[in-house]
């Protein structure tokens, strides 16, 4: 069975941008900054993941947050194609179905390679999620 479910926990990079569409709907766009595991050289790398929603309630939740606040979103991975047939642009984004503020348990993750203790591996273990976005 095919599944397209995304769960992201990270920091809001900037305020939400609303874009009205010709249909009268509004698409809300933002990015979430998600840290990767520490690189061998000790530098923490991040990914900036583009997110969108067409749901006004979900957009209101994200709009109420400030940049750098933690957020948890669920949704689906999407590939959108824009532009004329001779010059297509492919964009990948998460279409968010639900969002909520996230209370970070740790302000900074421990170095998983640093002391080698069991406690440092706790940040790498995913937490259980009781509910994922329903498949549409």
C-alpha positions in Angstrom: 0.0 0.0 0.0 1.4 3.4 -0.9 1.7 6.0 1.9 2.6 9.7 1.7 2.8 10.9 5.3 5.2 13.5 6.6 5.8 14.5 10.2 8.2 17.4 10.8 9.3 19.0 14.1 11.5 22.0 13.7 11.7 25.8 14.0 9.7 28.3 12.0 12.2 30.2 9.9 10.1 33.3 9.1 6.5 34.6 9.3 3.9 33.0 7.1 3.3 34.5 3.7 -0.2 34.4 2.3 -0.7 34.3 -1.5 -4.2 34.8 -3.0 -5.0 32.5 -5.9 -7.1 33.3 -9.0 -9.7 30.8 -7.6 -10.3 33.0 -4.6 -8.5 30.6 -2.3 -5.4 31.5 -0.3 -2.2 29.5 -0.1 -0.1 30.1 3.0 3.6 29.4 2.7 6.5 29.1 5.3 9.6 27.1 5.9 10.6 24.9 8.8 14.3 24.5 9.8 15.1 20.9 10.8 18.6 20.0 12.1 20.4 17.0 10.8 22.6 14.8 12.9 26.0 16.3 13.5 28.5 16.1 10.7 31.8 14.3 11.2 33.6 17.7 11.4 31.3 18.8 14.2 29.2 21.2 12.2 25.4 20.9 12.7 23.7 21.0 9.3 20.1 22.0 8.8 17.5 21.6 6.1 15.0 24.3 5.3 11.8 22.5 4.3 9.1 24.5 2.3 5.6 24.0 3.7 2.2 25.1 2.3 -1.4 24.9 3.4 -4.8 25.8 1.8 -6.5 25.3 5.2 -7.2 28.7 7.0 -7.3 27.1 10.4 -3.9 25.4 10.0 -2.5 28.7 8.6 -3.9 30.6 11.7 -2.0 28.2 14.0 1.3 28.8 12.2 0.6 32.6 11.9 0.3 32.8 15.7 3.9 31.6 16.1 7.0 33.7 16.0 10.1 32.9 13.9 12.4 30.4 15.7 9.4 28.9 17.7 9.2 25.1 17.5 6.4 23.7 15.5 5.1 20.2 14.6 3.4 19.6 11.3 1.8 16.6 9.6 1.0 16.4 5.9 2.0 15.0 2.5 5.0 15.4 0.3 4.1 17.1 -3.0 5.9 17.8 -6.3 4.5 20.8 -8.1 5.3 21.8 -11.7 5.2 25.5 -12.7 6.0 27.4 -15.9 5.6 27.0 -19.7 6.2 23.7 -21.3 9.6 24.7 -22.6 10.9 25.8 -19.1 9.3 23.7 -16.4 10.2 24.3 -12.8 9.8 21.4 -10.3 9.3 22.3 -6.7 9.0 19.9 -3.7 7.1 20.9 -0.6 5.1 19.5 2.3 1.3 20.2 2.0 0.4 20.6 5.7 -2.9 19.2 7.0 -2.3 20.0 10.7 0.1 22.1 12.7 0.6 22.8 16.4 3.2 24.5 18.6 5.7 22.1 19.9 7.3 22.3 23.3 10.9 21.3 22.9 12.1 18.8 25.5 15.7 19.6 24.9 16.8 23.1 23.9 20.0 21.8 22.2 20.5 18.2 21.1 23.4 16.3 22.7 26.3 15.4 20.6 25.5 11.8 19.5 29.2 11.1 18.9 30.6 13.1 21.8 30.6 11.2 25.1 29.3 7.9 23.8 26.9 7.6 26.6 23.4 6.2 26.3 21.8 9.6 27.2 23.4 11.2 24.2 21.5 8.8 21.9 18.1 9.7 23.3 17.8 12.6 20.9 18.1 10.3 18.0 15.2 8.0 19.0 11.9 9.1 17.4 9.0 9.6 19.7 5.8 7.7 19.2 3.1 9.6 17.3 -0.5 8.5 18.2 -2.0 10.0 15.0 -0.8 10.7 11.5 -2.7 12.7 8.8 -5.3 10.6 7.1 -4.6 9.5 3.6 -6.6 11.5 1.1 
